[in-house]
Amino acid sequence: MTVLPMEAPSPTPLPQAPTSADLDRTLAHLTQHKHNWLQVSIAQRIQYLEQCLVNLDRIAPAWANASCQAKGLDPDAAIAGEEWIAGPVATAMGLRSLITTLQTWQAGKPRTAPLRQFQSQAIAQVFPENLMDCLLFLGQRGEVWLDPDRPTTQGKIYRHKPSLGQLCLVLGAGNLSCIAPLDTIHQLFTEDQTVLLKMNPVNAYIGPFLEQTFAPLIQDGFLAIVYGGADTGAYLCQHPEIDTIHITGAEATHDNIVWGKNPQQQKNTGTPQLNKPIASELGGVTPILVVPGQWSRSDLQFQARHIASMVAHNGSFDCVAGKVLVLAQDWPQREEFLTLLHQTLAQTPTRKAYYPGAQERHQAFCTQYPDHLPLKDPAVPETPTDHLPWTLLPNVPAQAGEYALTQEAFCGVLAEVTIAAQTADEFLPAAVDFVNHTVAGNLGCILLIAPPTQRQYRAELDAAIAHLRYGVIGVNAWAGAAFMFAGLAWGAFPGNPLHHIQSGQGFVHNTYLFDHPQKSVLSLPFRPLTLPTWFVDHRNLKQTAQAYLKLMVAPSWLRFLQVAIAGLQG
């Protein structure tokens, strides 16, 4: 392992897209080292991860500031914490969790997690990971539900080393800057593959920071980072030196890679143009199920803020941004709640529509639904031209093929759907059936349910979670929050075939190294003691994020206390 000197970060300008000859040389270098990676001991792997954490700590401010600049956020405002969390902090959490896992494997055993059974299914509680987590995240619980038809084994690559090394092409996502580095370390340390990471052009500015963070792995020939557009990606996907591919992106991009320029024609003949394994995370249309119950006025207000944040986080350019609000038609508080939600979204500052195609996608939804409701804060006289209003689509029919239920908006629209129900026991099975069969995708789903309703309908809630065919489920939590906790497995519900890929195939993160996860469930109190960090109106988000990064880099009780104090000021 090469340890580089700790000079101050100074990212270089982005290089030009490489030529095919440049790419061939990079691939040849990685191929020379892919078998060597299998021989790197667990102790050496831990050293790599620890050095990457140190490097990350140095460049984190520049990384977060660059993201803020690209997305039109004030780097000194509280909301800048969003880019700290969705970049350096999440990456540090993944590195730290992997270190803990490898330390247990160094002692010759898998990382243990408390197991419970629901019917025939084993469920592992992977969060909180330690006492500090228990105290910082009071009442929160993260579980990995394991495939009931397969063994509950862990760490296949550390139990049975492969005989031949493999080189994985990681096609980085352009929306959140933590996705590419987390996908990279997953392939290296969980799949045992060396990696060529191709940066997405949308956030290629993060590349130089990743080069500095992962400098030891790059120096020793186990990782390379390249830039370029679709042509570069296409060349790499078909390159014979690439053994496997991982993509985070859109279903259409996946299908172009797998099936070619005329994917439907190739699907009809069952002849993909790609002849190598591909794993994918492709988003979807994320539903929010509001379980009817008796809510106080403050409950209604809090959950209106919660849903507004699920829509507005990262400008709604998240693969699990809230997109379909599912309500019980006869819930007595439905109209009151919708009024509060509309008011809250109207008062939520708009964001720069930085992701390509956002204006066109937003217009397509507005054209499809002429009664759409753009929400505007009367206190803000003028919205910048590169911003989009948060837009409600009222009274969307709950029927198969409906545009808002089958098209991923990837911009700030929210469809409102009602289903025939009044009580939780009527609503839960009907809502689960609706989203499983009518709403596109199977990555993320959210349920909001008050404590009295949970107690009264515990069996119905458990059955709903078990029957939801989603890879990530939030109970009183935004599903996107599960992305931050690296012990949880992140990916689509298993079983999507290549010709109908929906939200993808395979899981990432999963630092407990379960061989056969089925879904992850993150549960929060209905009203947490501290404001969750995905709330866009968190008043101390940047300071909380910075303190938490320091805790991940070098855990101590003093740093724990600094995080707790910052979080309580949110």
C-alpha positions as CSV (number, residue, x, y, z in Angstrom):
1,M,0.0,0.0,0.0
2,T,1.3,3.4,-1.0
3,V,0.7,6.3,1.5
4,L,0.9,9.7,-0.1
5,P,2.0,12.9,1.7
6,M,-0.6,15.0,3.3
7,E,-0.4,18.1,1.2
8,A,-3.3,20.6,1.1
9,P,-5.9,19.7,-1.5
10,S,-5.6,21.4,-4.9
11,P,-7.9,19.8,-7.5
12,T,-6.6,20.1,-11.0
13,P,-8.9,21.2,-13.9
14,L,-10.9,18.4,-15.3
15,P,-9.0,16.6,-18.0
16,Q,-10.3,16.2,-21.5
17,A,-12.3,13.1,-22.4
18,P,-9.7,10.4,-23.0
19,T,-9.0,8.9,-26.4
20,S,-9.6,5.2,-27.0
21,A,-5.9,4.7,-26.8
22,D,-5.8,6.4,-23.4
23,L,-8.6,4.2,-22.2
24,D,-6.9,1.1,-23.5
25,R,-3.7,2.0,-21.6
26,T,-5.7,2.6,-18.4
27,L,-7.6,-0.7,-18.8
28,A,-4.3,-2.6,-19.4
29,H,-2.9,-1.2,-16.2
30,L,-5.9,-2.2,-14.1
31,T,-6.0,-5.6,-15.7
32,Q,-2.4,-6.2,-14.7
33,H,-3.4,-5.6,-11.1
34,K,-6.8,-7.2,-10.8
35,H,-5.4,-10.6,-9.7
36,N,-3.1,-8.9,-7.2
37,W,-6.2,-7.3,-5.5
38,L,-7.3,-10.8,-4.5
39,Q,-4.0,-11.2,-2.6
40,V,-4.3,-8.0,-0.6
41,S,-4.9,-9.1,3.0
42,I,-7.7,-7.9,5.2
43,A,-5.2,-5.9,7.3
44,Q,-3.9,-4.1,4.2
45,R,-7.5,-3.4,3.1
46,I,-8.3,-1.8,6.4
47,Q,-5.2,0.4,6.0
48,Y,-6.4,1.5,2.6
49,L,-9.8,2.4,4.0
50,E,-8.3,4.3,6.9
51,Q,-6.0,6.3,4.7
52,C,-8.9,7.1,2.4
53,L,-10.8,8.5,5.5
54,V,-7.8,10.7,6.4
55,N,-7.6,12.0,2.8
56,L,-11.4,12.6,2.7
57,D,-11.3,14.6,5.8
58,R,-8.8,17.0,4.2
59,I,-10.6,17.6,1.0
60,A,-14.2,17.6,2.3
61,P,-14.7,21.4,2.5
62,A,-13.6,21.9,-1.1
63,W,-15.7,18.9,-2.2
64,A,-18.9,20.2,-0.5
65,N,-18.3,23.8,-1.7
66,A,-17.9,22.6,-5.3
67,S,-21.2,20.8,-5.1
68,C,-22.9,23.8,-3.6
69,Q,-21.6,26.0,-6.4
70,A,-22.8,23.6,-9.1
71,K,-26.3,23.4,-7.5
72,G,-26.7,27.0,-6.8
73,L,-26.6,26.7,-3.0
74,D,-25.0,29.2,-0.6
75,P,-22.0,27.3,0.8
76,D,-22.3,29.2,4.1
77,A,-26.0,28.6,4.6
78,A,-27.5,25.8,6.6
79,I,-28.7,24.1,3.5
80,A,-25.1,23.6,2.4
81,G,-25.1,20.7,4.9
82,E,-27.1,18.8,2.4
83,E,-24.1,18.6,0.1
84,W,-21.8,17.8,3.0
85,I,-24.1,14.8,3.9
86,A,-24.8,13.7,0.3
87,G,-21.1,13.7,-0.5
88,P,-18.2,13.5,2.1
89,V,-20.3,12.4,5.1
90,A,-22.1,9.5,3.4
91,T,-18.8,8.4,1.9
92,A,-17.1,8.5,5.3
93,M,-19.9,6.5,6.8
94,G,-19.4,3.8,4.2
95,L,-15.7,3.7,4.8
96,R,-16.1,3.5,8.5
97,S,-18.7,0.8,8.3
98,L,-16.4,-1.3,6.0
99,I,-13.5,-0.9,8.4
100,T,-15.6,-2.3,11.3
101,T,-16.7,-5.2,9.1
102,L,-13.2,-6.1,8.0
103,Q,-11.9,-5.9,11.6
104,T,-14.3,-8.7,12.5
105,W,-13.3,-10.7,9.5
106,Q,-9.7,-10.2,10.4
107,A,-10.6,-12.1,13.6
108,G,-12.0,-14.9,11.5
109,K,-15.7,-14.4,11.8
110,P,-18.5,-12.4,10.1
111,R,-19.9,-9.3,11.6
112,T,-22.8,-10.3,13.7
113,A,-26.3,-8.6,13.8
114,P,-29.3,-9.5,16.0
115,L,-31.7,-11.7,14.1
116,R,-35.4,-12.1,14.5
117,Q,-38.0,-14.0,12.5
118,F,-41.1,-12.9,10.8
119,Q,-43.0,-15.9,9.6
120,S,-40.4,-17.8,7.7
121,Q,-38.1,-14.8,7.0
122,A,-34.9,-13.9,8.9
123,I,-34.4,-10.2,9.7
124,A,-31.1,-8.8,10.7
125,Q,-30.9,-5.5,12.7
126,V,-27.8,-3.7,11.3
127,F,-28.5,-0.2,12.7
128,P,-27.7,1.3,15.2
129,E,-24.2,-0.2,14.7
130,N,-22.9,0.8,18.1
131,L,-23.6,2.7,21.3
132,M,-22.9,6.1,19.8
133,D,-25.5,5.3,17.1
134,C,-28.0,4.2,19.7
135,L,-27.7,7.6,21.5
136,L,-27.5,9.8,18.4
137,F,-30.4,8.1,16.6
138,L,-32.8,7.4,19.5
139,G,-35.6,5.1,18.5
140,Q,-34.3,4.5,15.0
141,R,-33.8,1.0,13.6
142,G,-32.5,-0.4,10.3
143,E,-33.0,-3.9,9.3
144,V,-32.1,-6.1,6.4
145,W,-34.8,-8.7,5.5
146,L,-33.1,-11.8,4.1
147,D,-34.3,-13.8,1.2
148,P,-36.5,-16.5,2.8
149,D,-35.6,-19.1,0.1
150,R,-31.8,-18.8,0.4
151,P,-29.3,-19.3,3.3
152,T,-28.6,-16.5,5.7
153,T,-24.8,-16.5,5.0
154,Q,-22.4,-13.6,5.0
155,G,-19.2,-12.6,3.3
156,K,-18.9,-15.1,0.5
157,I,-15.8,-13.4,-0.9
158,Y,-14.0,-13.6,2.4
159,R,-15.1,-17.2,3.0
160,H,-14.2,-18.4,-0.5
161,K,-11.8,-16.3,-2.4
162,P,-12.3,-16.3,-6.2
163,S,-9.5,-17.8,-8.3
164,L,-9.5,-15.0,-10.9
165,G,-9.6,-11.3,-10.4
166,Q,-12.2,-9.1,-12.2
167,L,-12.4,-5.5,-13.4
168,C,-15.7,-3.7,-12.9
169,L,-16.7,-0.6,-14.8
170,V,-18.7,1.7,-12.5
171,L,-20.8,4.3,-14.4
172,G,-21.1,7.1,-11.8
173,A,-24.4,8.9,-11.0
174,G,-24.7,12.6,-11.7
175,N,-27.0,13.7,-8.9
176,L,-25.5,12.9,-5.5
177,S,-21.7,13.1,-5.2
178,C,-21.5,10.2,-2.7
179,I,-22.9,7.6,-5.1
180,A,-19.9,7.1,-7.3
181,P,-17.4,6.7,-4.4
182,L,-19.8,4.4,-2.5
183,D,-20.4,2.2,-5.6
184,T,-16.6,2.1,-6.0
185,I,-15.7,0.9,-2.5
186,H,-18.6,-1.6,-2.7
187,Q,-17.1,-3.2,-5.8
188,L,-13.6,-3.2,-4.3
189,F,-14.3,-4.4,-0.8
190,T,-17.6,-6.3,-1.0
191,E,-17.4,-7.8,-4.6
192,D,-13.6,-8.1,-4.6
193,Q,-13.2,-6.4,-8.0
194,T,-10.8,-3.7,-9.1
195,V,-12.6,-0.7,-10.6
196,L,-12.6,1.7,-13.4
197,L,-14.9,4.6,-12.4
198,K,-16.3,6.7,-15.2
199,M,-17.5,10.0,-13.8
200,N,-20.9,11.3,-14.9
201,P,-20.6,14.6,-16.9
202,V,-23.1,16.2,-14.7
203,N,-20.9,16.1,-11.6
204,A,-17.5,15.4,-13.1
205,Y,-16.2,18.2,-11.0
206,I,-16.1,15.8,-8.1
207,G,-13.6,13.5,-9.9
208,P,-10.4,15.4,-8.7
209,F,-11.6,15.1,-5.1
210,L,-12.2,11.4,-5.5
211,E,-8.8,11.0,-7.0
212,Q,-7.3,12.6,-3.8
213,T,-9.5,10.6,-1.5
214,F,-8.7,7.2,-3.1
215,A,-5.1,8.1,-4.0
216,P,-3.6,5.0,-2.3
217,L,-5.8,2.6,-4.3
218,I,-5.2,4.5,-7.6
219,Q,-1.4,4.6,-6.9
220,D,-1.3,0.8,-6.4
221,G,-3.3,0.0,-9.6
222,F,-6.6,-1.1,-8.1
223,L,-8.7,1.9,-9.2
224,A,-8.7,4.4,-12.0
225,I,-11.0,7.4,-12.6
226,V,-11.8,8.6,-16.2
227,Y,-14.1,11.2,-17.7
228,G,-16.2,11.6,-20.8
229,G,-19.7,11.3,-22.2
230,A,-21.9,8.7,-23.6
231,D,-19.4,7.7,-26.3
232,T,-16.7,7.0,-23.7
233,G,-19.2,4.9,-21.7
234,A,-20.3,2.9,-24.7
235,Y,-16.7,2.2,-25.7
236,L,-15.9,1.0,-22.1
237,C,-19.0,-1.2,-21.8
238,Q,-18.1,-3.2,-24.8
239,H,-14.4,-3.3,-24.1
240,P,-13.1,-6.9,-23.6
241,E,-11.0,-5.9,-20.6
242,I,-14.2,-5.0,-18.7
243,D,-15.6,-8.1,-16.9
244,T,-18.6,-6.6,-15.1
245,I,-20.6,-3.3,-15.0
246,H,-22.4,-1.4,-12.4
247,I,-24.6,1.5,-13.3
248,T,-26.6,4.0,-11.3
249,G,-28.8,5.9,-13.7
250,A,-32.0,5.7,-15.8
251,E,-33.8,2.6,-17.1
252,A,-33.4,3.9,-20.7
253,T,-29.6,4.2,-20.3
254,H,-29.4,0.7,-18.9
255,D,-31.5,-0.7,-21.8
256,N,-29.3,1.1,-24.3
257,I,-26.2,-0.6,-22.8
258,V,-27.8,-4.0,-22.6
259,W,-30.0,-4.1,-25.7
260,G,-28.5,-1.5,-28.0
261,K,-29.9,1.5,-29.9
262,N,-33.2,-0.3,-30.6
263,P,-33.8,-2.0,-27.3
264,Q,-37.4,-3.0,-27.8
265,Q,-36.6,-4.8,-31.1
266,Q,-33.7,-6.7,-29.3
267,K,-36.0,-7.5,-26.4
268,N,-38.5,-9.0,-28.7
269,T,-35.9,-11.4,-30.1
270,G,-34.3,-12.0,-26.7
271,T,-30.8,-11.0,-28.0
272,P,-29.0,-8.5,-25.7
273,Q,-25.9,-6.9,-27.2
274,L,-24.1,-7.0,-23.8
275,N,-22.5,-10.3,-22.9
276,K,-21.2,-9.6,-19.5
277,P,-22.9,-9.2,-16.0
278,I,-24.4,-5.9,-15.2
279,A,-25.8,-4.7,-11.8
280,S,-28.0,-1.6,-11.7
281,E,-29.8,1.0,-9.6
282,L,-32.3,2.8,-11.8
283,G,-34.8,4.7,-9.6
284,G,-38.5,4.6,-10.1
285,V,-41.7,6.4,-9.1
286,T,-41.5,6.6,-5.3
287,P,-44.8,6.4,-3.4
288,I,-45.6,7.8,0.1
289,L,-48.3,5.9,1.9
290,V,-50.1,8.1,4.5
291,V,-51.8,5.6,6.8
292,P,-55.0,7.1,8.2
293,G,-55.3,7.8,11.9
294,Q,-56.0,10.5,14.4
295,W,-53.2,13.1,14.1
296,S,-52.8,16.2,16.2
297,R,-52.4,19.6,14.5
298,S,-48.7,19.5,15.2
299,D,-48.5,15.9,13.8
300,L,-50.1,17.2,10.5
301,Q,-47.7,20.1,10.3
302,F,-44.6,17.9,11.0
303,Q,-45.5,15.3,8.4
304,A,-46.3,18.0,5.9
305,R,-42.7,19.3,6.4
306,H,-41.5,15.7,6.2
307,I,-43.1,15.1,2.8
308,A,-42.1,18.5,1.5
309,S,-38.5,17.5,2.3
310,M,-38.9,14.2,0.5
311,V,-39.9,16.2,-2.6
312,A,-37.4,19.1,-2.3
313,H,-34.2,17.4,-1.1
314,N,-31.5,17.9,-3.8
315,G,-34.0,19.8,-5.9
316,S,-36.0,16.5,-6.3
317,F,-33.2,15.0,-8.4
318,D,-33.1,11.9,-6.2
319,C,-34.0,8.3,-7.4
320,V,-36.3,8.0,-4.3
321,A,-37.7,11.6,-4.2
322,G,-41.3,11.5,-3.1
323,K,-43.4,11.3,-6.3
324,V,-46.8,9.8,-5.5
325,L,-48.7,10.7,-2.3
326,V,-51.2,7.9,-1.5
327,L,-54.1,8.9,0.8
328,A,-57.2,7.2,2.1
329,Q,-60.2,8.7,0.4
330,D,-62.3,8.8,3.6
331,W,-59.6,9.8,6.1
332,P,-61.4,12.7,7.9
333,Q,-58.1,14.7,8.1
334,R,-57.2,14.3,4.4
335,E,-58.2,17.8,3.2
336,E,-56.7,19.5,6.2
337,F,-53.4,17.6,5.6
338,L,-53.3,18.5,1.9
339,T,-53.9,22.1,2.7
340,L,-50.9,22.1,5.1
341,L,-48.7,20.2,2.6
342,H,-49.5,22.7,-0.1
343,Q,-48.7,25.6,2.2
344,T,-45.4,24.0,3.3
345,L,-44.2,23.3,-0.2
346,A,-45.1,26.8,-1.3
347,Q,-42.9,28.1,1.5
348,T,-40.1,25.8,0.6
349,P,-37.4,27.6,-1.4
350,T,-37.1,26.5,-4.9
351,R,-33.9,25.1,-6.3
352,K,-31.8,25.5,-9.4
353,A,-32.9,22.9,-11.9
354,Y,-29.3,21.7,-12.4
355,Y,-30.0,18.3,-13.8
356,P,-30.2,18.1,-17.6
357,G,-33.7,17.7,-19.1
358,A,-35.5,18.9,-15.9
359,Q,-37.3,21.8,-17.7
360,E,-38.6,19.4,-20.4
361,R,-39.7,16.7,-18.0
362,H,-41.5,19.2,-15.8
363,Q,-43.3,20.7,-18.9
364,A,-44.3,17.2,-20.0
365,F,-46.0,16.6,-16.7
366,C,-47.7,20.0,-16.7
367,T,-49.0,19.3,-20.3
368,Q,-50.2,15.9,-19.3
369,Y,-52.1,17.3,-16.3
370,P,-53.6,20.7,-17.2
371,D,-55.0,21.2,-13.7
372,H,-51.4,21.0,-12.2
373,L,-50.8,23.3,-9.3
374,P,-47.5,25.2,-9.2
375,L,-46.9,26.4,-5.7
376,K,-45.5,29.8,-5.0
377,D,-44.6,31.7,-1.9
378,P,-46.3,35.1,-2.1
379,A,-43.5,36.5,0.1
380,V,-41.0,35.8,-2.8
381,P,-41.7,38.2,-5.6
382,E,-39.7,36.5,-8.3
383,T,-38.4,33.0,-8.9
384,P,-35.0,32.7,-10.8
385,T,-35.5,31.5,-14.4
386,D,-33.3,28.4,-13.8
387,H,-35.6,27.3,-10.9
388,L,-38.7,25.2,-11.2
389,P,-41.7,25.5,-8.9
390,W,-42.8,22.6,-6.7
391,T,-45.8,21.3,-8.6
392,L,-48.8,19.3,-7.4
393,L,-50.8,17.0,-9.6
394,P,-54.2,16.8,-7.8
395,N,-56.6,13.9,-8.2
396,V,-54.5,11.6,-10.3
397,P,-56.5,8.4,-11.1
398,A,-55.2,5.3,-9.3
399,Q,-55.2,3.2,-12.5
400,A,-52.7,1.2,-14.5
401,G,-50.8,3.1,-17.2
402,E,-51.4,6.5,-15.7
403,Y,-48.6,8.9,-16.8
404,A,-47.6,10.1,-13.3
405,L,-47.5,6.5,-12.0
406,T,-45.4,5.1,-14.8
407,Q,-43.0,8.0,-15.6
408,E,-40.1,9.0,-13.3
409,A,-40.3,12.8,-13.2
410,F,-36.8,13.5,-11.8
411,C,-38.0,17.0,-11.0
412,G,-40.2,18.6,-8.4
413,V,-43.6,17.2,-9.1
414,L,-45.8,15.3,-6.7
415,A,-48.9,13.4,-7.8
416,E,-51.8,13.1,-5.3
417,V,-53.8,9.8,-5.4
418,T,-56.6,8.6,-3.2
419,I,-57.8,5.0,-2.8
420,A,-61.0,3.8,-1.3
421,A,-60.4,3.4,2.4
422,Q,-61.0,5.0,5.8
423,T,-59.2,3.1,8.4
424,A,-55.7,1.6,8.6
425,D,-56.8,-2.0,8.2
426,E,-58.7,-1.0,5.0
427,F,-55.9,1.2,3.7
428,L,-52.8,-0.9,4.2
429,P,-53.6,-4.0,2.1
430,A,-55.2,-1.8,-0.6
431,A,-52.3,0.6,-0.8
432,V,-49.7,-2.2,-0.9
433,D,-51.6,-3.9,-3.8
434,F,-51.8,-0.5,-5.6
435,V,-48.1,0.4,-5.4
436,N,-46.9,-3.2,-6.1
437,H,-48.9,-3.5,-9.3
438,T,-49.6,0.0,-10.6
439,V,-46.7,2.3,-9.7
440,A,-43.5,1.9,-11.8
441,G,-40.3,0.7,-10.1
442,N,-39.5,-1.2,-7.0
443,L,-36.7,0.7,-5.3
444,G,-38.1,2.9,-2.5
445,C,-41.4,3.2,-0.7
446,I,-42.4,5.2,2.4
447,L,-45.1,4.6,5.1
448,L,-46.2,7.3,7.5
449,I,-48.1,5.9,10.5
450,A,-48.8,7.4,13.9
451,P,-47.9,5.5,17.1
452,P,-51.6,4.7,18.2
453,T,-52.3,3.4,14.8
454,Q,-49.1,1.3,14.8
455,R,-50.1,-0.2,18.2
456,Q,-53.7,-0.9,17.1
457,Y,-52.8,-2.4,13.7
458,R,-49.4,-3.9,14.4
459,A,-50.2,-7.2,12.5
460,E,-51.5,-5.3,9.5
461,L,-48.4,-3.0,9.4
462,D,-46.0,-6.0,9.6
463,A,-47.9,-7.7,6.8
464,A,-47.8,-4.6,4.7
465,I,-44.0,-4.3,5.1
466,A,-43.6,-8.0,4.3
467,H,-45.7,-7.8,1.2
468,L,-44.3,-4.6,-0.2
469,R,-42.1,-5.5,-3.2
470,Y,-39.6,-2.7,-2.7
471,G,-35.9,-3.0,-2.0
472,V,-35.9,0.0,0.5
473,I,-38.8,0.8,2.8
474,G,-39.0,3.8,5.2
475,V,-41.4,3.6,8.1
476,N,-41.8,7.2,9.3
477,A,-38.6,7.8,7.4
478,W,-37.7,9.0,3.9
479,A,-36.4,5.9,2.0
480,G,-33.5,8.0,0.8
481,A,-32.2,8.2,4.4
482,A,-31.4,4.4,4.2
483,F,-28.8,5.3,1.6
484,M,-26.7,6.9,4.3
485,F,-26.6,3.9,6.6
486,A,-24.1,1.6,5.0
487,G,-25.1,-1.5,6.9
488,L,-28.4,-1.5,5.0
489,A,-28.6,-3.1,1.6
490,W,-29.5,-0.6,-1.2
491,G,-31.2,-1.7,-4.4
492,A,-34.3,-2.8,-6.1
493,F,-36.5,-5.7,-4.9
494,P,-34.9,-8.9,-6.3
495,G,-36.3,-10.6,-9.4
496,N,-36.3,-7.9,-12.1
497,P,-35.4,-9.5,-15.5
498,L,-33.2,-7.7,-17.9
499,H,-36.0,-7.2,-20.4
500,H,-38.2,-5.5,-17.7
501,I,-35.5,-4.1,-15.5
502,Q,-37.7,-1.6,-13.5
503,S,-35.4,-0.3,-10.7
504,G,-32.5,-2.6,-11.4
505,Q,-30.7,-5.7,-10.2
506,G,-28.4,-6.2,-7.3
507,F,-27.6,-4.4,-4.0
508,V,-24.8,-2.1,-2.9
509,H,-23.6,-0.9,0.5
510,N,-24.6,-4.0,2.6
511,T,-21.5,-3.7,4.7
512,Y,-22.6,-6.7,6.9
513,L,-22.0,-8.6,3.6
514,F,-25.2,-10.6,3.6
515,D,-25.1,-12.9,0.5
516,H,-28.8,-12.8,-0.1
517,P,-30.6,-9.6,1.0
518,Q,-34.2,-9.0,-0.1
519,K,-35.1,-5.6,1.3
520,S,-34.0,-3.0,3.8
521,V,-36.4,-1.3,6.3
522,L,-35.5,1.9,8.1
523,S,-37.9,2.8,10.9
524,L,-38.1,6.1,12.8
525,P,-40.3,7.5,15.6
526,F,-43.3,9.4,14.2
527,R,-41.8,12.5,15.8
528,P,-38.1,12.0,16.4
529,L,-36.3,13.8,19.2
530,T,-33.9,15.5,16.9
531,L,-34.9,16.8,13.4
532,P,-33.8,14.3,10.7
533,T,-31.0,15.7,8.5
534,W,-32.9,15.2,5.3
535,F,-35.4,18.0,6.4
536,V,-34.7,20.9,4.1
537,D,-35.6,23.4,6.9
538,H,-33.0,22.0,9.3
539,R,-31.5,25.2,10.9
540,N,-28.1,23.8,11.8
541,L,-27.5,21.3,9.0
542,K,-24.1,22.3,7.9
543,Q,-22.6,22.3,11.4
544,T,-24.3,19.0,12.2
545,A,-22.8,17.4,9.0
546,Q,-19.3,18.8,9.7
547,A,-19.4,17.5,13.2
548,Y,-20.6,14.1,12.1
549,L,-17.8,13.8,9.5
550,K,-15.2,14.4,12.2
551,L,-16.9,11.6,14.3
552,M,-16.7,9.2,11.4
553,V,-13.0,10.0,10.7
554,A,-11.9,9.6,14.3
555,P,-14.7,8.4,16.7
556,S,-14.5,9.8,20.2
557,W,-17.0,10.8,22.9
558,L,-16.0,14.4,22.6
559,R,-16.8,14.4,18.9
560,F,-20.0,12.5,19.7
561,L,-21.0,15.3,22.1
562,Q,-20.3,17.9,19.4
563,V,-22.6,16.1,17.0
564,A,-25.4,15.8,19.6
565,I,-25.2,19.5,20.4
566,A,-25.3,20.5,16.8
567,G,-28.2,18.2,16.0
568,L,-30.3,19.5,18.8
569,Q,-30.0,23.0,17.3
570,G,-31.7,21.9,14.1
